[in-house]
Amino acid sequence: MVKTMRQPKARHRPDKALRQTELLEAGNPELRQARALIRGYRKQSGFSAVATDIQGRILAGTLDCGGCSAIECEASRRRIVAESLRWGAPFMELCPRGRMLWGVPLMVNQRLVGGGIASSPEKWERGMSAIRAAADALLAMAEKLNLTNAALLATHRAQAERERQKAEAIHDAKETDYDHIRIVYLQEEPALIAAIQKGERGVARDIINRVLVGIYFMGRDRLDLLKSLVLELVVMMSRAAVEVGASPAEILGGHYHGLNELAAIRDDEALTHWLAEMLERVMDAIHDNRRYPNAVMLNRALHYMQEHFMEDLTRDQAARVAGVSPSHFSHLIRAQLNSSFTALLARYRVDHAARLLTRTTSSIAEVALACGFPDQSYFTKVFKKQTGRTPLAYRRR
């Protein structure tokens, strides 16, 4: 047996007796590059990292992993190396002490010889988005140093994607009946929402009748399925009503009694009457609150701005969503938020740009375009005005 040195409790160091490892036996002359990988990665990301053989034994570097036993740690690292090769991407898992580990395969040509493993000393404090970005950065660095087979990993990723799509197809096949019926009313949904929000009771009734004919024809003798679809319709109608000022309490109160009635329904004719009555309740709730509060109109426009700020969005477009004139919309923003439309839109764009600068490796120009700025120079001017730093200085900080 090989006598090993006693390791400190909270840190794992490479065993000197394991110098002749598979990483070297496989003919890889670049263990120095593996050391350069973990040094460079720690300097770039701030996370500790090690190079291991395929058994999970550490060859270089240290991990702040919380003091797990050597057997537990090696098992985790061994699994990470194998799974990262299998999926063609960085693999992540929690170690026995709740620390997040992630890693990538180290390869000589097409042969797996070890892994690059990194660890966060905290328990989730940095968040999964930061961990994913750090894992992707580790793979990118390994590929740049030619320590892994990028082409083979890309092939494995494609295979994994095909398997995922196959699994989804199997799942979708089991839900075919539901989806085929559901699409009947999804086609009518925009017109139904518009009719409800305008208070056009007659138009809404006509659309509901068309929907019922379609779902009854395709879902005959499936009362449980019909009930689920009709209930989904009611939820959608209620949401549309609340967005234009209907009282949520009034809607929910009606639904409480309506759900008890729905459970007792035993045939499609009764289900038809129930849906018609629920539509009337929704329309009544809108009528009772016909004068939409300013906050409701403004919230609709703000939600639209948050979803479309990366486009060439104008004040007139947002005002149309709110259902008010452009000048009144400007007045609402000024009164409620103490801002102008232009300043508010710029804030949404700059906030998103800040996230992209810290979480992605996209160039400044790419970030500018992704956030709706026409060019990099205007982006830099607006970003600095709001944050006090240029985009490049913000990313470096």
Summary of the structure (lengths in Angstrom):
residues: 397
radius of gyration: 29.4
end to end distance: 50.0
largest distance: 87.1
contacts: 1203
relative contact order: 0.06
helix: 65%
strand: 9%
